[in-house]
Amino acid sequence: MSAYSIVTVPPGDAIRIGADGRLQVPDRPILPFIEGDGTGPDIWRASQAVFDAA
C-alpha cells in the first residue's frame, strides 16, 4: 500500500485488475472519496449508506 503525507490509508485491500482483465475486489476494498467533490450532499448521503453496507 502506498504511503501519503497528508492522509492515513485505512485498513483494507486495493481493488486490482487481474491478468485476464477482470476486476479483483477483495472482501475489504478501499473506496476513496472526497466529500464535496461536486456530486451534491444528497447524493453523497445516499452513496455513503450503500458503501458502508457493502
PDB file of N, CA, C and O in Angstrom:
ATOM      1  N   MET A   1       0.851  -1.172   0.000  1.00  0.00           N
ATOM      2  CA  MET A   1       0.000   0.000   0.000  1.00  0.00           C
ATOM      3  C   MET A   1       0.893   1.230   0.000  1.00  0.00           C
ATOM      4  O   MET A   1       1.957   1.235   0.619  1.00  0.00           O
ATOM      5  N   SER A   2       0.464   2.251  -0.684  1.00  0.00           N
ATOM      6  CA  SER A   2       1.228   3.492  -0.775  1.00  0.00           C
ATOM      7  C   SER A   2       1.181   4.276   0.529  1.00  0.00           C
ATOM      8  O   SER A   2       0.257   4.127   1.330  1.00  0.00           O
ATOM      9  N   ALA A   3       2.183   5.104   0.725  1.00  0.00           N
ATOM     10  CA  ALA A   3       2.221   5.988   1.888  1.00  0.00           C
ATOM     11  C   ALA A   3       1.947   7.407   1.415  1.00  0.00           C
ATOM     12  O   ALA A   3       2.406   7.820   0.350  1.00  0.00           O
ATOM     13  N   TYR A   4       1.202   8.138   2.211  1.00  0.00           N
ATOM     14  CA  TYR A   4       0.854   9.512   1.883  1.00  0.00           C
ATOM     15  C   TYR A   4       1.195  10.404   3.061  1.00  0.00           C
ATOM     16  O   TYR A   4       1.102   9.976   4.212  1.00  0.00           O
ATOM     17  N   SER A   5       1.592  11.643   2.786  1.00  0.00           N
ATOM     18  CA  SER A   5       1.962  12.545   3.872  1.00  0.00           C
ATOM     19  C   SER A   5       0.765  13.301   4.439  1.00  0.00           C
ATOM     20  O   SER A   5       0.850  13.829   5.548  1.00  0.00           O
ATOM     21  N   ILE A   6      -0.345  13.367   3.711  1.00  0.00           N
ATOM     22  CA  ILE A   6      -1.487  14.159   4.156  1.00  0.00           C
ATOM     23  C   ILE A   6      -2.600  13.295   4.744  1.00  0.00           C
ATOM     24  O   ILE A   6      -3.279  13.727   5.674  1.00  0.00           O
ATOM     25  N   VAL A   7      -2.798  12.107   4.233  1.00  0.00           N
ATOM     26  CA  VAL A   7      -3.897  11.249   4.684  1.00  0.00           C
ATOM     27  C   VAL A   7      -3.357   9.929   5.213  1.00  0.00           C
ATOM     28  O   VAL A   7      -2.241   9.526   4.885  1.00  0.00           O
ATOM     29  N   THR A   8      -4.151   9.269   6.024  1.00  0.00           N
ATOM     30  CA  THR A   8      -3.817   7.937   6.510  1.00  0.00           C
ATOM     31  C   THR A   8      -4.707   6.936   5.791  1.00  0.00           C
ATOM     32  O   THR A   8      -5.933   7.036   5.842  1.00  0.00           O
ATOM     33  N   VAL A   9      -4.093   5.976   5.125  1.00  0.00           N
ATOM     34  CA  VAL A   9      -4.855   4.956   4.411  1.00  0.00           C
ATOM     35  C   VAL A   9      -5.428   3.985   5.437  1.00  0.00           C
ATOM     36  O   VAL A   9      -4.680   3.436   6.246  1.00  0.00           O
ATOM     37  N   PRO A  10      -6.749   3.761   5.420  1.00  0.00           N
ATOM     38  CA  PRO A  10      -7.359   2.861   6.396  1.00  0.00           C
ATOM     39  C   PRO A  10      -7.021   1.408   6.083  1.00  0.00           C
ATOM     40  O   PRO A  10      -6.559   1.098   4.986  1.00  0.00           O
ATOM     41  N   PRO A  11      -7.254   0.506   7.058  1.00  0.00           N
ATOM     42  CA  PRO A  11      -7.029  -0.902   6.770  1.00  0.00           C
ATOM     43  C   PRO A  11      -7.968  -1.367   5.671  1.00  0.00           C
ATOM     44  O   PRO A  11      -9.116  -0.928   5.596  1.00  0.00           O
ATOM     45  N   GLY A  12      -7.492  -2.231   4.846  1.00  0.00           N
ATOM     46  CA  GLY A  12      -8.288  -2.743   3.741  1.00  0.00           C
ATOM     47  C   GLY A  12      -7.366  -3.145   2.610  1.00  0.00           C
ATOM     48  O   GLY A  12      -6.143  -3.098   2.740  1.00  0.00           O
ATOM     49  N   ASP A  13      -7.959  -3.538   1.508  1.00  0.00           N
ATOM     50  CA  ASP A  13      -7.182  -4.019   0.373  1.00  0.00           C
ATOM     51  C   ASP A  13      -7.561  -3.248  -0.885  1.00  0.00           C
ATOM     52  O   ASP A  13      -8.694  -2.790  -1.032  1.00  0.00           O
ATOM     53  N   ALA A  14      -6.611  -3.116  -1.776  1.00  0.00           N
ATOM     54  CA  ALA A  14      -6.840  -2.392  -3.019  1.00  0.00           C
ATOM     55  C   ALA A  14      -7.630  -3.247  -4.002  1.00  0.00           C
ATOM     56  O   ALA A  14      -7.510  -4.472  -4.015  1.00  0.00           O
ATOM     57  N   ILE A  15      -8.436  -2.588  -4.819  1.00  0.00           N
ATOM     58  CA  ILE A  15      -9.121  -3.251  -5.924  1.00  0.00           C
ATOM     59  C   ILE A  15      -8.122  -3.306  -7.069  1.00  0.00           C
ATOM     60  O   ILE A  15      -7.488  -2.300  -7.389  1.00  0.00           O
ATOM     61  N   ARG A  16      -7.976  -4.466  -7.684  1.00  0.00           N
ATOM     62  CA  ARG A  16      -6.976  -4.646  -8.738  1.00  0.00           C
ATOM     63  C   ARG A  16      -7.625  -5.211  -9.998  1.00  0.00           C
ATOM     64  O   ARG A  16      -8.769  -5.665  -9.982  1.00  0.00           O
ATOM     65  N   ILE A  17      -6.869  -5.169 -11.078  1.00  0.00           N
ATOM     66  CA  ILE A  17      -7.294  -5.794 -12.323  1.00  0.00           C
ATOM     67  C   ILE A  17      -6.372  -6.979 -12.558  1.00  0.00           C
ATOM     68  O   ILE A  17      -5.151  -6.828 -12.601  1.00  0.00           O
ATOM     69  N   GLY A  18      -6.965  -8.169 -12.712  1.00  0.00           N
ATOM     70  CA  GLY A  18      -6.195  -9.389 -12.906  1.00  0.00           C
ATOM     71  C   GLY A  18      -5.608  -9.471 -14.306  1.00  0.00           C
ATOM     72  O   GLY A  18      -5.913  -8.649 -15.170  1.00  0.00           O
ATOM     73  N   ALA A  19      -4.767 -10.466 -14.519  1.00  0.00           N
ATOM     74  CA  ALA A  19      -4.129 -10.671 -15.816  1.00  0.00           C
ATOM     75  C   ALA A  19      -5.159 -10.906 -16.917  1.00  0.00           C
ATOM     76  O   ALA A  19      -4.901 -10.629 -18.088  1.00  0.00           O
ATOM     77  N   ASP A  20      -6.337 -11.424 -16.528  1.00  0.00           N
ATOM     78  CA  ASP A  20      -7.397 -11.676 -17.503  1.00  0.00           C
ATOM     79  C   ASP A  20      -8.254 -10.440 -17.775  1.00  0.00           C
ATOM     80  O   ASP A  20      -9.208 -10.507 -18.549  1.00  0.00           O
ATOM     81  N   GLY A  21      -7.915  -9.297 -17.136  1.00  0.00           N
ATOM     82  CA  GLY A  21      -8.636  -8.058 -17.351  1.00  0.00           C
ATOM     83  C   GLY A  21      -9.863  -7.879 -16.478  1.00  0.00           C
ATOM     84  O   GLY A  21     -10.562  -6.873 -16.601  1.00  0.00           O
ATOM     85  N   ARG A  22     -10.142  -8.836 -15.597  1.00  0.00           N
ATOM     86  CA  ARG A  22     -11.314  -8.751 -14.722  1.00  0.00           C
ATOM     87  C   ARG A  22     -10.939  -8.093 -13.398  1.00  0.00           C
ATOM     88  O   ARG A  22      -9.811  -8.219 -12.922  1.00  0.00           O
ATOM     89  N   LEU A  23     -11.906  -7.389 -12.815  1.00  0.00           N
ATOM     90  CA  LEU A  23     -11.676  -6.770 -11.510  1.00  0.00           C
ATOM     91  C   LEU A  23     -11.543  -7.830 -10.434  1.00  0.00           C
ATOM     92  O   LEU A  23     -12.275  -8.820 -10.429  1.00  0.00           O
ATOM     93  N   GLN A  24     -10.616  -7.621  -9.533  1.00  0.00           N
ATOM     94  CA  GLN A  24     -10.461  -8.469  -8.356  1.00  0.00           C
ATOM     95  C   GLN A  24     -10.787  -7.594  -7.151  1.00  0.00           C
ATOM     96  O   GLN A  24      -9.981  -6.767  -6.727  1.00  0.00           O
ATOM     97  N   VAL A  25     -11.988  -7.795  -6.611  1.00  0.00           N
ATOM     98  CA  VAL A  25     -12.461  -6.979  -5.499  1.00  0.00           C
ATOM     99  C   VAL A  25     -12.334  -7.786  -4.215  1.00  0.00           C
ATOM    100  O   VAL A  25     -12.987  -8.821  -4.079  1.00  0.00           O
ATOM    101  N   PRO A  26     -11.508  -7.340  -3.265  1.00  0.00           N
ATOM    102  CA  PRO A  26     -11.316  -8.070  -2.011  1.00  0.00           C
ATOM    103  C   PRO A  26     -12.522  -7.902  -1.086  1.00  0.00           C
ATOM    104  O   PRO A  26     -13.431  -7.124  -1.372  1.00  0.00           O
ATOM    105  N   ASP A  27     -12.519  -8.634   0.017  1.00  0.00           N
ATOM    106  CA  ASP A  27     -13.605  -8.538   0.994  1.00  0.00           C
ATOM    107  C   ASP A  27     -13.644  -7.177   1.676  1.00  0.00           C
ATOM    108  O   ASP A  27     -14.710  -6.714   2.080  1.00  0.00           O
ATOM    109  N   ARG A  28     -12.487  -6.534   1.805  1.00  0.00           N
ATOM    110  CA  ARG A  28     -12.425  -5.212   2.456  1.00  0.00           C
ATOM    111  C   ARG A  28     -11.776  -4.205   1.508  1.00  0.00           C
ATOM    112  O   ARG A  28     -10.637  -3.795   1.733  1.00  0.00           O
ATOM    113  N   PRO A  29     -12.489  -3.798   0.443  1.00  0.00           N
ATOM    114  CA  PRO A  29     -11.891  -2.855  -0.501  1.00  0.00           C
ATOM    115  C   PRO A  29     -11.790  -1.455   0.097  1.00  0.00           C
ATOM    116  O   PRO A  29     -12.544  -1.092   1.000  1.00  0.00           O
ATOM    117  N   ILE A  30     -10.862  -0.695  -0.416  1.00  0.00           N
ATOM    118  CA  ILE A  30     -10.729   0.708  -0.043  1.00  0.00           C
ATOM    119  C   ILE A  30     -11.343   1.526  -1.176  1.00  0.00           C
ATOM    120  O   ILE A  30     -10.911   1.431  -2.325  1.00  0.00           O
ATOM    121  N   LEU A  31     -12.357   2.333  -0.842  1.00  0.00           N
ATOM    122  CA  LEU A  31     -13.020   3.188  -1.824  1.00  0.00           C
ATOM    123  C   LEU A  31     -12.742   4.644  -1.463  1.00  0.00           C
ATOM    124  O   LEU A  31     -13.339   5.176  -0.527  1.00  0.00           O
ATOM    125  N   PRO A  32     -11.841   5.291  -2.200  1.00  0.00           N
ATOM    126  CA  PRO A  32     -11.543   6.682  -1.872  1.00  0.00           C
ATOM    127  C   PRO A  32     -12.696   7.594  -2.268  1.00  0.00           C
ATOM    128  O   PRO A  32     -13.417   7.327  -3.230  1.00  0.00           O
ATOM    129  N   PHE A  33     -12.856   8.659  -1.521  1.00  0.00           N
ATOM    130  CA  PHE A  33     -13.866   9.660  -1.858  1.00  0.00           C
ATOM    131  C   PHE A  33     -13.407  11.008  -1.348  1.00  0.00           C
ATOM    132  O   PHE A  33     -12.599  11.105  -0.425  1.00  0.00           O
ATOM    133  N   ILE A  34     -13.932  12.028  -1.960  1.00  0.00           N
ATOM    134  CA  ILE A  34     -13.703  13.387  -1.493  1.00  0.00           C
ATOM    135  C   ILE A  34     -15.079  13.981  -1.264  1.00  0.00           C
ATOM    136  O   ILE A  34     -15.810  14.247  -2.217  1.00  0.00           O
ATOM    137  N   GLU A  35     -15.434  14.189  -0.006  1.00  0.00           N
ATOM    138  CA  GLU A  35     -16.740  14.767   0.295  1.00  0.00           C
ATOM    139  C   GLU A  35     -16.764  16.192  -0.230  1.00  0.00           C
ATOM    140  O   GLU A  35     -15.829  16.962  -0.011  1.00  0.00           O
ATOM    141  N   GLY A  36     -17.825  16.531  -0.915  1.00  0.00           N
ATOM    142  CA  GLY A  36     -17.913  17.847  -1.524  1.00  0.00           C
ATOM    143  C   GLY A  36     -17.223  17.907  -2.872  1.00  0.00           C
ATOM    144  O   GLY A  36     -16.739  18.965  -3.274  1.00  0.00           O
ATOM    145  N   ASP A  37     -17.171  16.785  -3.576  1.00  0.00           N
ATOM    146  CA  ASP A  37     -16.492  16.735  -4.867  1.00  0.00           C
ATOM    147  C   ASP A  37     -17.379  17.183  -6.027  1.00  0.00           C
ATOM    148  O   ASP A  37     -17.015  17.001  -7.189  1.00  0.00           O
ATOM    149  N   GLY A  38     -18.534  17.766  -5.724  1.00  0.00           N
ATOM    150  CA  GLY A  38     -19.401  18.264  -6.781  1.00  0.00           C
ATOM    151  C   GLY A  38     -20.590  17.372  -7.073  1.00  0.00           C
ATOM    152  O   GLY A  38     -21.423  17.713  -7.913  1.00  0.00           O
ATOM    153  N   THR A  39     -20.691  16.225  -6.392  1.00  0.00           N
ATOM    154  CA  THR A  39     -21.824  15.339  -6.638  1.00  0.00           C
ATOM    155  C   THR A  39     -23.052  15.762  -5.854  1.00  0.00           C
ATOM    156  O   THR A  39     -24.156  15.304  -6.151  1.00  0.00           O
ATOM    157  N   GLY A  40     -22.892  16.612  -4.876  1.00  0.00           N
ATOM    158  CA  GLY A  40     -24.022  17.092  -4.089  1.00  0.00           C
ATOM    159  C   GLY A  40     -24.188  16.312  -2.805  1.00  0.00           C
ATOM    160  O   GLY A  40     -24.003  15.095  -2.791  1.00  0.00           O
ATOM    161  N   PRO A  41     -24.537  17.000  -1.712  1.00  0.00           N
ATOM    162  CA  PRO A  41     -24.647  16.328  -0.413  1.00  0.00           C
ATOM    163  C   PRO A  41     -25.742  15.274  -0.365  1.00  0.00           C
ATOM    164  O   PRO A  41     -25.594  14.270   0.332  1.00  0.00           O
ATOM    165  N   ASP A  42     -26.843  15.478  -1.093  1.00  0.00           N
ATOM    166  CA  ASP A  42     -27.916  14.485  -1.058  1.00  0.00           C
ATOM    167  C   ASP A  42     -27.487  13.192  -1.741  1.00  0.00           C
ATOM    168  O   ASP A  42     -27.843  12.104  -1.289  1.00  0.00           O
ATOM    169  N   ILE A  43     -26.734  13.303  -2.812  1.00  0.00           N
ATOM    170  CA  ILE A  43     -26.231  12.103  -3.490  1.00  0.00           C
ATOM    171  C   ILE A  43     -25.185  11.420  -2.617  1.00  0.00           C
ATOM    172  O   ILE A  43     -25.174  10.193  -2.520  1.00  0.00           O
ATOM    173  N   TRP A  44     -24.300  12.198  -1.976  1.00  0.00           N
ATOM    174  CA  TRP A  44     -23.265  11.603  -1.139  1.00  0.00           C
ATOM    175  C   TRP A  44     -23.873  10.837   0.026  1.00  0.00           C
ATOM    176  O   TRP A  44     -23.414   9.738   0.336  1.00  0.00           O
ATOM    177  N   ARG A  45     -24.903  11.391   0.688  1.00  0.00           N
ATOM    178  CA  ARG A  45     -25.521  10.698   1.823  1.00  0.00           C
ATOM    179  C   ARG A  45     -26.060   9.339   1.400  1.00  0.00           C
ATOM    180  O   ARG A  45     -25.871   8.351   2.109  1.00  0.00           O
ATOM    181  N   ALA A  46     -26.720   9.279   0.264  1.00  0.00           N
ATOM    182  CA  ALA A  46     -27.261   8.006  -0.233  1.00  0.00           C
ATOM    183  C   ALA A  46     -26.131   7.056  -0.610  1.00  0.00           C
ATOM    184  O   ALA A  46     -26.200   5.865  -0.306  1.00  0.00           O
ATOM    185  N   SER A  47     -25.099   7.564  -1.263  1.00  0.00           N
ATOM    186  CA  SER A  47     -23.968   6.725  -1.668  1.00  0.00           C
ATOM    187  C   SER A  47     -23.240   6.170  -0.459  1.00  0.00           C
ATOM    188  O   SER A  47     -22.867   4.997  -0.446  1.00  0.00           O
ATOM    189  N   GLN A  48     -23.032   6.995   0.555  1.00  0.00           N
ATOM    190  CA  GLN A  48     -22.299   6.552   1.737  1.00  0.00           C
ATOM    191  C   GLN A  48     -23.018   5.396   2.421  1.00  0.00           C
ATOM    192  O   GLN A  48     -22.364   4.468   2.895  1.00  0.00           O
ATOM    193  N   ALA A  49     -24.334   5.428   2.484  1.00  0.00           N
ATOM    194  CA  ALA A  49     -25.086   4.325   3.090  1.00  0.00           C
ATOM    195  C   ALA A  49     -24.860   3.032   2.317  1.00  0.00           C
ATOM    196  O   ALA A  49     -24.734   1.965   2.918  1.00  0.00           O
ATOM    197  N   VAL A  50     -24.809   3.118   0.997  1.00  0.00           N
ATOM    198  CA  VAL A  50     -24.557   1.931   0.168  1.00  0.00           C
ATOM    199  C   VAL A  50     -23.136   1.433   0.385  1.00  0.00           C
ATOM    200  O   VAL A  50     -22.926   0.233   0.560  1.00  0.00           O
ATOM    201  N   PHE A  51     -22.147   2.340   0.377  1.00  0.00           N
ATOM    202  CA  PHE A  51     -20.752   1.940   0.579  1.00  0.00           C
ATOM    203  C   PHE A  51     -20.559   1.290   1.944  1.00  0.00           C
ATOM    204  O   PHE A  51     -19.882   0.267   2.054  1.00  0.00           O
ATOM    205  N   ASP A  52     -21.143   1.872   2.975  1.00  0.00           N
ATOM    206  CA  ASP A  52     -20.992   1.333   4.325  1.00  0.00           C
ATOM    207  C   ASP A  52     -21.636  -0.041   4.469  1.00  0.00           C
ATOM    208  O   ASP A  52     -21.153  -0.871   5.238  1.00  0.00           O
ATOM    209  N   ALA A  53     -22.712  -0.289   3.745  1.00  0.00           N
ATOM    210  CA  ALA A  53     -23.403  -1.578   3.836  1.00  0.00           C
ATOM    211  C   ALA A  53     -22.721  -2.660   3.011  1.00  0.00           C
ATOM    212  O   ALA A  53     -22.940  -3.849   3.246  1.00  0.00           O
ATOM    213  N   ALA A  54     -21.895  -2.261   2.048  1.00  0.00           N
ATOM    214  CA  ALA A  54     -21.264  -3.241   1.145  1.00  0.00           C
ATOM    215  C   ALA A  54     -20.188  -4.044   1.846  1.00  0.00           C
ATOM    216  O   ALA A  54     -19.562  -4.907   1.231  1.00  0.00           O
TER     217      ALA A  54
END
